[in-house]
């Protein structure tokens, strides 16, 4: 596989990406990874929605939002690759 087979995840903007998506991964693997991240973010938000936010620490809320953002961005990146693959096939 060559370097062009991999694209970086976009949740963290950096000059040298460490986490990449294999464009040639099987579509079911891309889907499973995207679904796992979206599901985890959904569960995190469901847990948060059951809490009294007036008692929440703003630092905790910011950290939870950051985690949800990273999970959702990774899921979107994976879904983008899956979409490209499905259009080609």
Phi, psi and omega in degrees: 000141180260172183302327181290348179284348184241138175236145183284149169292147188255002183295330179240119182275112179213160183288325180240098182290143179255333182249128186230158173252132177277112180299338183265006178297149177302146184299326179292329177288317176301314180297315181299319180290320177296314182298320180298319181289317179295319179297317180297318178295321178297315179296322177298315180291325177295319177298316180295323182291343179269005182255156175278104185290341177294336180264358184282145176281134182297328177295317178298316180299319179296318180293319178296317179297321179295317178297315179298318179299315181295317178297315181292321178296316177300316179299318178295318178300316178295318178295326176299313179296317178301317178298317178300316181296318181292327178290328181284322185283000000 
